Structures are given as structure tokens and as C-alpha cells.
Amino acid sequence: MEERLTKIETKIALSEDLLEELNLAVYRQQQQIDRLQQQILELHRQLAASSPGDRPRDLRDEIPPHY
């Protein structure tokens, strides 16, 4: 019976360690997701600021200069 309790306690301790590691990984991933969302918003703002208004784009303006 003592050996069985020791095995159970060991499994519980290992499970708690694993759970803590997983929680930390999820926390770090959420931080990274938040940073990426902020970068996307900033890029969207930059793109909106650099676009030439509501004028439709002319594809001839996008031809490389060597043509």
C-alpha cells in the first residue's frame, strides 16, 4: 500500500509540474499573439496612410521601370 501511495504522489507531482509548464507556454503564446495583433494593426494603419485615397489603382503605374 505504501509503494502504491508513493507512485500516486509521484505521478501527481509530475502532473503538477507539467501543468505549470503548459500554463507558462500558453501565457507566452498569448503574449506573442497580442504582439502580432498590434503589429498587424500598425501595418494596416501604415497601409491606409500610404494609399492614394479612393482613386482606383492603375496597373500601368506598377510596371517595373525596366519595361
PDB file of N, H, CA, C and O in Angstrom:
ATOM      1  N   MET A   1       0.824  -1.198   0.000  1.00  0.00           N
ATOM      2  CA  MET A   1       0.000   0.000   0.000  1.00  0.00           C
ATOM      3  C   MET A   1       0.869   1.265   0.000  1.00  0.00           C
ATOM      4  O   MET A   1       0.559   2.234  -0.692  1.00  0.00           O
ATOM      5  N   GLU A   2       1.943   1.250   0.768  1.00  0.00           N
ATOM      6  H   GLU A   2       2.195   0.462   1.330  1.00  0.00           H
ATOM      7  CA  GLU A   2       2.845   2.415   0.848  1.00  0.00           C
ATOM      8  C   GLU A   2       3.478   2.703  -0.518  1.00  0.00           C
ATOM      9  O   GLU A   2       3.586   3.859  -0.927  1.00  0.00           O
ATOM     10  N   GLU A   3       3.890   1.653  -1.211  1.00  0.00           N
ATOM     11  H   GLU A   3       3.802   0.714  -0.878  1.00  0.00           H
ATOM     12  CA  GLU A   3       4.503   1.823  -2.537  1.00  0.00           C
ATOM     13  C   GLU A   3       3.496   2.406  -3.523  1.00  0.00           C
ATOM     14  O   GLU A   3       3.843   3.243  -4.357  1.00  0.00           O
ATOM     15  N   ARG A   4       2.274   1.968  -3.424  1.00  0.00           N
ATOM     16  H   ARG A   4       1.992   1.288  -2.746  1.00  0.00           H
ATOM     17  CA  ARG A   4       1.215   2.467  -4.307  1.00  0.00           C
ATOM     18  C   ARG A   4       0.971   3.959  -4.059  1.00  0.00           C
ATOM     19  O   ARG A   4       0.836   4.726  -5.012  1.00  0.00           O
ATOM     20  N   LEU A   5       0.915   4.370  -2.813  1.00  0.00           N
ATOM     21  H   LEU A   5       1.025   3.746  -2.039  1.00  0.00           H
ATOM     22  CA  LEU A   5       0.729   5.786  -2.493  1.00  0.00           C
ATOM     23  C   LEU A   5       1.906   6.625  -2.982  1.00  0.00           C
ATOM     24  O   LEU A   5       1.720   7.740  -3.469  1.00  0.00           O
ATOM     25  N   THR A   6       3.101   6.092  -2.853  1.00  0.00           N
ATOM     26  H   THR A   6       3.252   5.186  -2.457  1.00  0.00           H
ATOM     27  CA  THR A   6       4.292   6.806  -3.322  1.00  0.00           C
ATOM     28  C   THR A   6       4.229   7.012  -4.833  1.00  0.00           C
ATOM     29  O   THR A   6       4.549   8.094  -5.325  1.00  0.00           O
ATOM     30  N   LYS A   7       3.821   5.987  -5.566  1.00  0.00           N
ATOM     31  H   LYS A   7       3.561   5.108  -5.166  1.00  0.00           H
ATOM     32  CA  LYS A   7       3.692   6.110  -7.029  1.00  0.00           C
ATOM     33  C   LYS A   7       2.645   7.154  -7.399  1.00  0.00           C
ATOM     34  O   LYS A   7       2.848   7.953  -8.314  1.00  0.00           O
ATOM     35  N   ILE A   8       1.536   7.141  -6.688  1.00  0.00           N
ATOM     36  H   ILE A   8       1.372   6.493  -5.945  1.00  0.00           H
ATOM     37  CA  ILE A   8       0.464   8.114  -6.965  1.00  0.00           C
ATOM     38  C   ILE A   8       0.943   9.525  -6.669  1.00  0.00           C
ATOM     39  O   ILE A   8       0.690  10.442  -7.450  1.00  0.00           O
ATOM     40  N   GLU A   9       1.638   9.710  -5.541  1.00  0.00           N
ATOM     41  H   GLU A   9       1.844   8.965  -4.906  1.00  0.00           H
ATOM     42  CA  GLU A   9       2.156  11.034  -5.194  1.00  0.00           C
ATOM     43  C   GLU A   9       3.172  11.515  -6.224  1.00  0.00           C
ATOM     44  O   GLU A   9       3.212  12.697  -6.566  1.00  0.00           O
ATOM     45  N   THR A  10       3.988  10.594  -6.712  1.00  0.00           N
ATOM     46  H   THR A  10       3.956   9.634  -6.435  1.00  0.00           H
ATOM     47  CA  THR A  10       4.973  10.947  -7.734  1.00  0.00           C
ATOM     48  C   THR A  10       4.279  11.376  -9.023  1.00  0.00           C
ATOM     49  O   THR A  10       4.665  12.369  -9.638  1.00  0.00           O
ATOM     50  N   LYS A  11       3.270  10.637  -9.424  1.00  0.00           N
ATOM     51  H   LYS A  11       2.957   9.830  -8.923  1.00  0.00           H
ATOM     52  CA  LYS A  11       2.533  10.992 -10.638  1.00  0.00           C
ATOM     53  C   LYS A  11       1.844  12.345 -10.494  1.00  0.00           C
ATOM     54  O   LYS A  11       1.812  13.134 -11.438  1.00  0.00           O
ATOM     55  N   ILE A  12       1.298  12.608  -9.320  1.00  0.00           N
ATOM     56  H   ILE A  12       1.324  11.967  -8.553  1.00  0.00           H
ATOM     57  CA  ILE A  12       0.631  13.888  -9.088  1.00  0.00           C
ATOM     58  C   ILE A  12       1.643  15.027  -9.159  1.00  0.00           C
ATOM     59  O   ILE A  12       1.369  16.062  -9.767  1.00  0.00           O
ATOM     60  N   ALA A  13       2.798  14.846  -8.549  1.00  0.00           N
ATOM     61  H   ALA A  13       3.021  14.005  -8.056  1.00  0.00           H
ATOM     62  CA  ALA A  13       3.831  15.882  -8.575  1.00  0.00           C
ATOM     63  C   ALA A  13       4.295  16.154 -10.007  1.00  0.00           C
ATOM     64  O   ALA A  13       4.459  17.308 -10.403  1.00  0.00           O
ATOM     65  N   LEU A  14       4.503  15.097 -10.772  1.00  0.00           N
ATOM     66  H   LEU A  14       4.370  14.160 -10.451  1.00  0.00           H
ATOM     67  CA  LEU A  14       4.914  15.275 -12.165  1.00  0.00           C
ATOM     68  C   LEU A  14       3.816  15.947 -12.986  1.00  0.00           C
ATOM     69  O   LEU A  14       4.091  16.781 -13.848  1.00  0.00           O
ATOM     70  N   SER A  15       2.576  15.574 -12.707  1.00  0.00           N
ATOM     71  H   SER A  15       2.352  14.896 -12.006  1.00  0.00           H
ATOM     72  CA  SER A  15       1.445  16.192 -13.413  1.00  0.00           C
ATOM     73  C   SER A  15       1.340  17.675 -13.092  1.00  0.00           C
ATOM     74  O   SER A  15       1.048  18.477 -13.978  1.00  0.00           O
ATOM     75  N   GLU A  16       1.572  18.047 -11.852  1.00  0.00           N
ATOM     76  H   GLU A  16       1.810  17.394 -11.133  1.00  0.00           H
ATOM     77  CA  GLU A  16       1.527  19.455 -11.460  1.00  0.00           C
ATOM     78  C   GLU A  16       2.641  20.239 -12.150  1.00  0.00           C
ATOM     79  O   GLU A  16       2.423  21.366 -12.596  1.00  0.00           O
ATOM     80  N   ASP A  17       3.831  19.650 -12.238  1.00  0.00           N
ATOM     81  H   ASP A  17       4.008  18.735 -11.875  1.00  0.00           H
ATOM     82  CA  ASP A  17       4.938  20.306 -12.936  1.00  0.00           C
ATOM     83  C   ASP A  17       4.605  20.502 -14.412  1.00  0.00           C
ATOM     84  O   ASP A  17       4.843  21.568 -14.981  1.00  0.00           O
ATOM     85  N   LEU A  18       4.059  19.468 -15.011  1.00  0.00           N
ATOM     86  H   LEU A  18       3.866  18.603 -14.549  1.00  0.00           H
ATOM     87  CA  LEU A  18       3.698  19.553 -16.425  1.00  0.00           C
ATOM     88  C   LEU A  18       2.617  20.609 -16.645  1.00  0.00           C
ATOM     89  O   LEU A  18       2.681  21.375 -17.606  1.00  0.00           O
ATOM     90  N   LEU A  19       1.639  20.649 -15.767  1.00  0.00           N
ATOM     91  H   LEU A  19       1.587  20.026 -14.986  1.00  0.00           H
ATOM     92  CA  LEU A  19       0.573  21.633 -15.882  1.00  0.00           C
ATOM     93  C   LEU A  19       1.130  23.053 -15.772  1.00  0.00           C
ATOM     94  O   LEU A  19       0.701  23.945 -16.503  1.00  0.00           O
ATOM     95  N   GLU A  20       2.067  23.262 -14.876  1.00  0.00           N
ATOM     96  H   GLU A  20       2.416  22.537 -14.281  1.00  0.00           H
ATOM     97  CA  GLU A  20       2.683  24.578 -14.726  1.00  0.00           C
ATOM     98  C   GLU A  20       3.455  24.967 -15.988  1.00  0.00           C
ATOM     99  O   GLU A  20       3.392  26.116 -16.427  1.00  0.00           O
ATOM    100  N   GLU A  21       4.177  24.020 -16.565  1.00  0.00           N
ATOM    101  H   GLU A  21       4.229  23.087 -16.208  1.00  0.00           H
ATOM    102  CA  GLU A  21       4.897  24.285 -17.810  1.00  0.00           C
ATOM    103  C   GLU A  21       3.938  24.628 -18.947  1.00  0.00           C
ATOM    104  O   GLU A  21       4.195  25.540 -19.733  1.00  0.00           O
ATOM    105  N   LEU A  22       2.846  23.900 -19.027  1.00  0.00           N
ATOM    106  H   LEU A  22       2.637  23.159 -18.389  1.00  0.00           H
ATOM    107  CA  LEU A  22       1.858  24.163 -20.081  1.00  0.00           C
ATOM    108  C   LEU A  22       1.194  25.521 -19.895  1.00  0.00           C
ATOM    109  O   LEU A  22       0.958  26.241 -20.866  1.00  0.00           O
ATOM    110  N   ASN A  23       0.897  25.866 -18.662  1.00  0.00           N
ATOM    111  H   ASN A  23       1.088  25.281 -17.873  1.00  0.00           H
ATOM    112  CA  ASN A  23       0.325  27.187 -18.389  1.00  0.00           C
ATOM    113  C   ASN A  23       1.277  28.298 -18.810  1.00  0.00           C
ATOM    114  O   ASN A  23       0.857  29.300 -19.388  1.00  0.00           O
ATOM    115  N   LEU A  24       2.550  28.115 -18.520  1.00  0.00           N
ATOM    116  H   LEU A  24       2.892  27.300 -18.051  1.00  0.00           H
ATOM    117  CA  LEU A  24       3.546  29.111 -18.908  1.00  0.00           C
ATOM    118  C   LEU A  24       3.651  29.213 -20.428  1.00  0.00           C
ATOM    119  O   LEU A  24       3.789  30.309 -20.972  1.00  0.00           O
ATOM    120  N   ALA A  25       3.585  28.075 -21.110  1.00  0.00           N
ATOM    121  H   ALA A  25       3.473  27.185 -20.668  1.00  0.00           H
ATOM    122  CA  ALA A  25       3.651  28.084 -22.571  1.00  0.00           C
ATOM    123  C   ALA A  25       2.442  28.813 -23.163  1.00  0.00           C
ATOM    124  O   ALA A  25       2.587  29.591 -24.106  1.00  0.00           O
ATOM    125  N   VAL A  26       1.270  28.566 -22.620  1.00  0.00           N
ATOM    126  H   VAL A  26       1.153  27.934 -21.854  1.00  0.00           H
ATOM    127  CA  VAL A  26       0.057  29.240 -23.104  1.00  0.00           C
ATOM    128  C   VAL A  26       0.147  30.746 -22.849  1.00  0.00           C
ATOM    129  O   VAL A  26      -0.245  31.546 -23.699  1.00  0.00           O
ATOM    130  N   TYR A  27       0.658  31.127 -21.691  1.00  0.00           N
ATOM    131  H   TYR A  27       0.977  30.477 -21.001  1.00  0.00           H
ATOM    132  CA  TYR A  27       0.819  32.544 -21.355  1.00  0.00           C
ATOM    133  C   TYR A  27       1.766  33.230 -22.344  1.00  0.00           C
ATOM    134  O   TYR A  27       1.480  34.323 -22.834  1.00  0.00           O
ATOM    135  N   ARG A  28       2.884  32.582 -22.628  1.00  0.00           N
ATOM    136  H   ARG A  28       3.117  31.695 -22.230  1.00  0.00           H
ATOM    137  CA  ARG A  28       3.850  33.162 -23.574  1.00  0.00           C
ATOM    138  C   ARG A  28       3.269  33.251 -24.977  1.00  0.00           C
ATOM    139  O   ARG A  28       3.499  34.231 -25.685  1.00  0.00           O
ATOM    140  N   GLN A  29       2.515  32.232 -25.382  1.00  0.00           N
ATOM    141  H   GLN A  29       2.328  31.436 -24.807  1.00  0.00           H
ATOM    142  CA  GLN A  29       1.889  32.261 -26.698  1.00  0.00           C
ATOM    143  C   GLN A  29       0.871  33.393 -26.797  1.00  0.00           C
ATOM    144  O   GLN A  29       0.768  34.043 -27.837  1.00  0.00           O
ATOM    145  N   GLN A  30       0.122  33.633 -25.727  1.00  0.00           N
ATOM    146  H   GLN A  30       0.205  33.106 -24.882  1.00  0.00           H
ATOM    147  CA  GLN A  30      -0.852  34.719 -25.743  1.00  0.00           C
ATOM    148  C   GLN A  30      -0.155  36.070 -25.854  1.00  0.00           C
ATOM    149  O   GLN A  30      -0.630  36.967 -26.552  1.00  0.00           O
ATOM    150  N   GLN A  31       0.971  36.209 -25.164  1.00  0.00           N
ATOM    151  H   GLN A  31       1.356  35.481 -24.597  1.00  0.00           H
ATOM    152  CA  GLN A  31       1.738  37.446 -25.287  1.00  0.00           C
ATOM    153  C   GLN A  31       2.205  37.644 -26.720  1.00  0.00           C
ATOM    154  O   GLN A  31       2.134  38.753 -27.250  1.00  0.00           O
ATOM    155  N   GLN A  32       2.681  36.580 -27.349  1.00  0.00           N
ATOM    156  H   GLN A  32       2.738  35.679 -26.919  1.00  0.00           H
ATOM    157  CA  GLN A  32       3.135  36.678 -28.731  1.00  0.00           C
ATOM    158  C   GLN A  32       1.975  37.004 -29.668  1.00  0.00           C
ATOM    159  O   GLN A  32       2.133  37.803 -30.591  1.00  0.00           O
ATOM    160  N   ILE A  33       0.832  36.405 -29.444  1.00  0.00           N
ATOM    161  H   ILE A  33       0.703  35.756 -28.694  1.00  0.00           H
ATOM    162  CA  ILE A  33      -0.354  36.699 -30.262  1.00  0.00           C
ATOM    163  C   ILE A  33      -0.731  38.170 -30.116  1.00  0.00           C
ATOM    164  O   ILE A  33      -1.048  38.831 -31.105  1.00  0.00           O
ATOM    165  N   ASP A  34      -0.697  38.677 -28.901  1.00  0.00           N
ATOM    166  H   ASP A  34      -0.439  38.139 -28.098  1.00  0.00           H
ATOM    167  CA  ASP A  34      -1.017  40.092 -28.678  1.00  0.00           C
ATOM    168  C   ASP A  34      -0.047  41.005 -29.426  1.00  0.00           C
ATOM    169  O   ASP A  34      -0.461  41.988 -30.041  1.00  0.00           O
ATOM    170  N   ARG A  35       1.252  40.676 -29.370  1.00  0.00           N
ATOM    171  H   ARG A  35       1.589  39.878 -28.871  1.00  0.00           H
ATOM    172  CA  ARG A  35       2.246  41.491 -30.085  1.00  0.00           C
ATOM    173  C   ARG A  35       2.018  41.430 -31.588  1.00  0.00           C
ATOM    174  O   ARG A  35       2.114  42.452 -32.268  1.00  0.00           O
ATOM    175  N   LEU A  36       1.722  40.260 -32.110  1.00  0.00           N
ATOM    176  H   LEU A  36       1.645  39.430 -31.557  1.00  0.00           H
ATOM    177  CA  LEU A  36       1.483  40.118 -33.553  1.00  0.00           C
ATOM    178  C   LEU A  36       0.236  40.882 -33.984  1.00  0.00           C
ATOM    179  O   LEU A  36       0.219  41.483 -35.058  1.00  0.00           O
ATOM    180  N   GLN A  37      -0.796  40.864 -33.161  1.00  0.00           N
ATOM    181  H   GLN A  37      -0.782  40.376 -32.289  1.00  0.00           H
ATOM    182  CA  GLN A  37      -2.007  41.623 -33.489  1.00  0.00           C
ATOM    183  C   GLN A  37      -1.716  43.123 -33.519  1.00  0.00           C
ATOM    184  O   GLN A  37      -2.231  43.840 -34.377  1.00  0.00           O
ATOM    185  N   GLN A  38      -0.901  43.591 -32.598  1.00  0.00           N
ATOM    186  H   GLN A  38      -0.482  43.008 -31.901  1.00  0.00           H
ATOM    187  CA  GLN A  38      -0.533  45.010 -32.596  1.00  0.00           C
ATOM    188  C   GLN A  38       0.261  45.361 -33.853  1.00  0.00           C
ATOM    189  O   GLN A  38       0.059  46.422 -34.442  1.00  0.00           O
ATOM    190  N   GLN A  39       1.163  44.469 -34.261  1.00  0.00           N
ATOM    191  H   GLN A  39       1.328  43.607 -33.782  1.00  0.00           H
ATOM    192  CA  GLN A  39       1.936  44.707 -35.475  1.00  0.00           C
ATOM    193  C   GLN A  39       1.038  44.737 -36.700  1.00  0.00           C
ATOM    194  O   GLN A  39       1.228  45.566 -37.590  1.00  0.00           O
ATOM    195  N   ILE A  40       0.069  43.846 -36.755  1.00  0.00           N
ATOM    196  H   ILE A  40      -0.086  43.173 -36.032  1.00  0.00           H
ATOM    197  CA  ILE A  40      -0.864  43.830 -37.887  1.00  0.00           C
ATOM    198  C   ILE A  40      -1.663  45.125 -37.938  1.00  0.00           C
ATOM    199  O   ILE A  40      -1.850  45.702 -39.010  1.00  0.00           O
ATOM    200  N   LEU A  41      -2.132  45.581 -36.783  1.00  0.00           N
ATOM    201  H   LEU A  41      -1.980  45.112 -35.913  1.00  0.00           H
ATOM    202  CA  LEU A  41      -2.872  46.843 -36.746  1.00  0.00           C
ATOM    203  C   LEU A  41      -2.004  48.013 -37.209  1.00  0.00           C
ATOM    204  O   LEU A  41      -2.463  48.882 -37.950  1.00  0.00           O
ATOM    205  N   GLU A  42      -0.752  48.024 -36.767  1.00  0.00           N
ATOM    206  H   GLU A  42      -0.379  47.318 -36.165  1.00  0.00           H
ATOM    207  CA  GLU A  42       0.155  49.096 -37.180  1.00  0.00           C
ATOM    208  C   GLU A  42       0.418  49.042 -38.679  1.00  0.00           C
ATOM    209  O   GLU A  42       0.433  50.081 -39.340  1.00  0.00           O
ATOM    210  N   LEU A  43       0.624  47.858 -39.220  1.00  0.00           N
ATOM    211  H   LEU A  43       0.612  47.014 -38.683  1.00  0.00           H
ATOM    212  CA  LEU A  43       0.821  47.736 -40.663  1.00  0.00           C
ATOM    213  C   LEU A  43      -0.427  48.160 -41.436  1.00  0.00           C
ATOM    214  O   LEU A  43      -0.330  48.783 -42.494  1.00  0.00           O
ATOM    215  N   HIS A  44      -1.589  47.821 -40.903  1.00  0.00           N
ATOM    216  H   HIS A  44      -1.668  47.315 -40.044  1.00  0.00           H
ATOM    217  CA  HIS A  44      -2.840  48.236 -41.549  1.00  0.00           C
ATOM    218  C   HIS A  44      -2.947  49.755 -41.561  1.00  0.00           C
ATOM    219  O   HIS A  44      -3.343  50.348 -42.564  1.00  0.00           O
ATOM    220  N   ARG A  45      -2.593  50.379 -40.444  1.00  0.00           N
ATOM    221  H   ARG A  45      -2.272  49.897 -39.629  1.00  0.00           H
ATOM    222  CA  ARG A  45      -2.623  51.856 -40.387  1.00  0.00           C
ATOM    223  C   ARG A  45      -1.638  52.460 -41.377  1.00  0.00           C
ATOM    224  O   ARG A  45      -1.956  53.436 -42.058  1.00  0.00           O
ATOM    225  N   GLN A  46      -0.442  51.881 -41.458  1.00  0.00           N
ATOM    226  H   GLN A  46      -0.184  51.089 -40.905  1.00  0.00           H
ATOM    227  CA  GLN A  46       0.558  52.402 -42.389  1.00  0.00           C
ATOM    228  C   GLN A  46       0.094  52.246 -43.833  1.00  0.00           C
ATOM    229  O   GLN A  46       0.278  53.142 -44.657  1.00  0.00           O
ATOM    230  N   LEU A  47      -0.505  51.107 -44.125  1.00  0.00           N
ATOM    231  H   LEU A  47      -0.655  50.380 -43.456  1.00  0.00           H
ATOM    232  CA  LEU A  47      -1.003  50.871 -45.480  1.00  0.00           C
ATOM    233  C   LEU A  47      -2.119  51.843 -45.823  1.00  0.00           C
ATOM    234  O   LEU A  47      -2.159  52.379 -46.930  1.00  0.00           O
ATOM    235  N   ALA A  48      -3.016  52.071 -44.891  1.00  0.00           N
ATOM    236  H   ALA A  48      -2.984  51.636 -43.991  1.00  0.00           H
ATOM    237  CA  ALA A  48      -4.117  53.006 -45.132  1.00  0.00           C
ATOM    238  C   ALA A  48      -3.589  54.428 -45.310  1.00  0.00           C
ATOM    239  O   ALA A  48      -4.126  55.192 -46.112  1.00  0.00           O
ATOM    240  N   ALA A  49      -2.557  54.782 -44.577  1.00  0.00           N
ATOM    241  H   ALA A  49      -2.121  54.161 -43.926  1.00  0.00           H
ATOM    242  CA  ALA A  49      -1.997  56.125 -44.680  1.00  0.00           C
ATOM    243  C   ALA A  49      -1.231  56.324 -45.985  1.00  0.00           C
ATOM    244  O   ALA A  49      -1.167  57.439 -46.501  1.00  0.00           O
ATOM    245  N   SER A  50      -0.658  55.263 -46.515  1.00  0.00           N
ATOM    246  H   SER A  50      -0.710  54.357 -46.096  1.00  0.00           H
ATOM    247  CA  SER A  50       0.146  55.393 -47.725  1.00  0.00           C
ATOM    248  C   SER A  50      -0.663  55.218 -49.005  1.00  0.00           C
ATOM    249  O   SER A  50      -0.150  55.500 -50.089  1.00  0.00           O
ATOM    250  N   SER A  51      -1.898  54.767 -48.914  1.00  0.00           N
ATOM    251  H   SER A  51      -2.315  54.538 -48.034  1.00  0.00           H
ATOM    252  CA  SER A  51      -2.694  54.571 -50.123  1.00  0.00           C
ATOM    253  C   SER A  51      -3.154  55.923 -50.655  1.00  0.00           C
ATOM    254  O   SER A  51      -3.443  56.832 -49.877  1.00  0.00           O
ATOM    255  N   PRO A  52      -3.222  56.058 -51.972  1.00  0.00           N
ATOM    256  CA  PRO A  52      -3.563  57.349 -52.583  1.00  0.00           C
ATOM    257  C   PRO A  52      -5.071  57.631 -52.591  1.00  0.00           C
ATOM    258  O   PRO A  52      -5.638  57.853 -53.661  1.00  0.00           O
ATOM    259  N   GLY A  53      -5.707  57.630 -51.479  1.00  0.00           N
ATOM    260  H   GLY A  53      -5.246  57.450 -50.610  1.00  0.00           H
ATOM    261  CA  GLY A  53      -7.122  57.974 -51.394  1.00  0.00           C
ATOM    262  C   GLY A  53      -8.023  56.895 -51.973  1.00  0.00           C
ATOM    263  O   GLY A  53      -7.704  55.707 -51.921  1.00  0.00           O
ATOM    264  N   ASP A  54      -9.135  57.318 -52.516  1.00  0.00           N
ATOM    265  H   ASP A  54      -9.394  58.283 -52.558  1.00  0.00           H
ATOM    266  CA  ASP A  54     -10.123  56.391 -53.070  1.00  0.00           C
ATOM    267  C   ASP A  54      -9.922  56.145 -54.556  1.00  0.00           C
ATOM    268  O   ASP A  54     -10.714  55.444 -55.185  1.00  0.00           O
ATOM    269  N   ARG A  55      -8.877  56.713 -55.114  1.00  0.00           N
ATOM    270  H   ARG A  55      -8.233  57.282 -54.604  1.00  0.00           H
ATOM    271  CA  ARG A  55      -8.642  56.560 -56.541  1.00  0.00           C
ATOM    272  C   ARG A  55      -8.281  55.106 -56.858  1.00  0.00           C
ATOM    273  O   ARG A  55      -7.419  54.537 -56.188  1.00  0.00           O
ATOM    274  N   PRO A  56      -8.913  54.496 -57.853  1.00  0.00           N
ATOM    275  CA  PRO A  56      -8.561  53.115 -58.210  1.00  0.00           C
ATOM    276  C   PRO A  56      -7.125  53.049 -58.732  1.00  0.00           C
ATOM    277  O   PRO A  56      -6.647  53.975 -59.388  1.00  0.00           O
ATOM    278  N   ARG A  57      -6.464  51.970 -58.437  1.00  0.00           N
ATOM    279  H   ARG A  57      -6.852  51.218 -57.904  1.00  0.00           H
ATOM    280  CA  ARG A  57      -5.075  51.811 -58.865  1.00  0.00           C
ATOM    281  C   ARG A  57      -5.008  51.476 -60.342  1.00  0.00           C
ATOM    282  O   ARG A  57      -5.812  50.698 -60.856  1.00  0.00           O
ATOM    283  N   ASP A  58      -4.059  52.061 -61.002  1.00  0.00           N
ATOM    284  H   ASP A  58      -3.406  52.693 -60.584  1.00  0.00           H
ATOM    285  CA  ASP A  58      -3.811  51.761 -62.404  1.00  0.00           C
ATOM    286  C   ASP A  58      -2.636  50.799 -62.471  1.00  0.00           C
ATOM    287  O   ASP A  58      -1.543  51.117 -62.002  1.00  0.00           O
ATOM    288  N   LEU A  59      -2.853  49.629 -63.049  1.00  0.00           N
ATOM    289  H   LEU A  59      -3.740  49.370 -63.430  1.00  0.00           H
ATOM    290  CA  LEU A  59      -1.803  48.618 -63.093  1.00  0.00           C
ATOM    291  C   LEU A  59      -0.597  49.071 -63.912  1.00  0.00           C
ATOM    292  O   LEU A  59       0.508  48.569 -63.707  1.00  0.00           O
ATOM    293  N   ARG A  60      -0.794  50.021 -64.847  1.00  0.00           N
ATOM    294  H   ARG A  60      -1.692  50.429 -65.014  1.00  0.00           H
ATOM    295  CA  ARG A  60       0.334  50.515 -65.626  1.00  0.00           C
ATOM    296  C   ARG A  60       1.301  51.290 -64.755  1.00  0.00           C
ATOM    297  O   ARG A  60       2.483  51.394 -65.083  1.00  0.00           O
ATOM    298  N   ASP A  61       0.819  51.834 -63.649  1.00  0.00           N
ATOM    299  H   ASP A  61      -0.141  51.749 -63.382  1.00  0.00           H
ATOM    300  CA  ASP A  61       1.710  52.539 -62.737  1.00  0.00           C
ATOM    301  C   ASP A  61       2.613  51.578 -61.967  1.00  0.00           C
ATOM    302  O   ASP A  61       3.605  51.996 -61.370  1.00  0.00           O
ATOM    303  N   GLU A  62       2.273  50.308 -61.983  1.00  0.00           N
ATOM    304  H   GLU A  62       1.467  49.968 -62.469  1.00  0.00           H
ATOM    305  CA  GLU A  62       3.025  49.322 -61.226  1.00  0.00           C
ATOM    306  C   GLU A  62       3.993  48.524 -62.098  1.00  0.00           C
ATOM    307  O   GLU A  62       4.618  47.578 -61.618  1.00  0.00           O
ATOM    308  N   ILE A  63       4.122  48.889 -63.356  1.00  0.00           N
ATOM    309  H   ILE A  63       3.614  49.657 -63.746  1.00  0.00           H
ATOM    310  CA  ILE A  63       5.057  48.200 -64.238  1.00  0.00           C
ATOM    311  C   ILE A  63       6.479  48.568 -63.804  1.00  0.00           C
ATOM    312  O   ILE A  63       6.774  49.741 -63.572  1.00  0.00           O
ATOM    313  N   PRO A  64       7.350  47.577 -63.695  1.00  0.00           N
ATOM    314  CA  PRO A  64       8.732  47.878 -63.301  1.00  0.00           C
ATOM    315  C   PRO A  64       9.380  48.846 -64.286  1.00  0.00           C
ATOM    316  O   PRO A  64       9.025  48.842 -65.465  1.00  0.00           O
ATOM    317  N   PRO A  65      10.310  49.665 -63.838  1.00  0.00           N
ATOM    318  CA  PRO A  65      10.878  50.702 -64.700  1.00  0.00           C
ATOM    319  C   PRO A  65      11.691  50.173 -65.878  1.00  0.00           C
ATOM    320  O   PRO A  65      11.930  50.930 -66.819  1.00  0.00           O
ATOM    321  N   HIS A  66      12.119  48.943 -65.875  1.00  0.00           N
ATOM    322  H   HIS A  66      11.925  48.329 -65.110  1.00  0.00           H
ATOM    323  CA  HIS A  66      12.936  48.438 -66.992  1.00  0.00           C
ATOM    324  C   HIS A  66      12.091  48.001 -68.182  1.00  0.00           C
ATOM    325  O   HIS A  66      12.654  47.550 -69.180  1.00  0.00           O
ATOM    326  N   TYR A  67      10.767  48.114 -68.121  1.00  0.00           N
ATOM    327  H   TYR A  67      10.311  48.480 -67.310  1.00  0.00           H
ATOM    328  CA  TYR A  67       9.927  47.760 -69.269  1.00  0.00           C
ATOM    329  C   TYR A  67       9.661  48.956 -70.121  1.00  0.00           C
ATOM    330  O   TYR A  67       8.970  48.850 -71.134  1.00  0.00           O
TER     331      TYR A  67
END
